[in-house]
Amino acid sequence: MVNVGIFGATGMTVVPVATDENGNIDVADLEAKAVQHADDLAALMVTYPSTHGVFEESIEQVCQIIHDHGGQVYLDGANMNAQVGLSRPGDYGADVCHLNLHKTFCIPHGGGGPGVGPICAAAHLVPHLPDLQPDVEADSGMVSAAPWGSTSILPISYAYIAMMGPDGLLEASRLSILNANYMAARLDPHFPVLYRGANGRVAHECIIDVRDYKDVADAEDIAKRLIDYGFHAPTMSWPVAGTLMIEPTESESLAEIDRFCDALISIREEIRAIQNGDADAEDNVLKNAPHTAMAVTSDEWSHPYSRQQAAYPAPWSVATKFWPTVGRVDNAFGDRNLQCACPPMSAYA
Ligand SMILES: *Cc1c(COP(=O)(O)O)cnc(C)c1O
């Protein structure tokens, strides 16, 4: 959401705050930096529950420290899925908070857009908000020509909120937390859950650690192999490089969550087969994933594993097979070598 460059453009300087070994904000370091920069402290940018999937118990204290030293607290509201009906950012100290309607409030945002995020502010900031009728006397006029954002997609969030009602919204938050904890409990014996709160629970998402055997198969191999099992991979290498971050949300059924866990556990066994030497170190189901229909129907099949193992790795694959259209691509190469697919200008002459 926030590009650090924006702060630079406004003449502000970003001061990173340390985290402790559990991934939480290092409160002593935060306090030291708040004291050090008290003369020109503008704001803290904080995410709650945090990006490592934990409700940080210090959140009130963190906000208080910033307020005590003259700053404001901007809460990244991207994780409201774990809070709606349960906690209110204003109560624990946030002054400003955006709501990712395209996450928590159900506007689909696959493929990069659209995203809409109303920005909520505490009452004392109202005089500083952009005004619909620009007024030279006011602190600030409009900063954008689209005061209501992408208005045409707001009815989706409106309908979602109206149909769910207060009880339904609360239930959704509880379910998203329950689903993440169920998944963390099922996966932990196979893939250690990296961070937890004080009572051993996660928030609405969790990071699983897959780095121990990265020379054999890494997060990308696991992500690609999940496609063979019929799943789109979860967030990869963020916020911790080489790990997977899973957010099941409230909307998956228990059966689907179990299938996803079964797929990951089965992939762990496939990795173990490589570690044991039962599968080839290079020519294996993980390194070659995902397998296209073209690949498994080819006359040229020469892999040491079967076509069935490649394309139908789980009992449910038969009923729900999803076929990827392309095999393994080199993601990093693609990101660094932009190909323009537009016809040349001469095509329009
Ligand atoms: C998704 C996410 C963002 C980015 O939000 P967009 O508005 O979708 O770009 C920022 N912070 C956190 C914690 C997120 O989960």
The ligand as an ORCA input file, in Angstrom:
! r2SCAN-3c Opt
* xyz 0 1
  C      -2.604     -6.607      0.771
  C      -1.829     -5.840      1.746
  C      -1.376     -4.581      1.398
  C      -1.590     -4.029      0.003
  O      -2.869     -3.560     -0.136
  P      -3.468     -3.214     -1.563
  O      -4.379     -2.067     -1.302
  O      -4.184     -4.440     -2.026
  O      -2.336     -2.867     -2.462
  C      -0.706     -3.834      2.335
  N      -0.463     -4.330      3.572
  C      -0.883     -5.551      3.947
  C      -0.607     -6.037      5.335
  C      -1.583     -6.356      3.039
  O      -2.029     -7.568      3.408
*
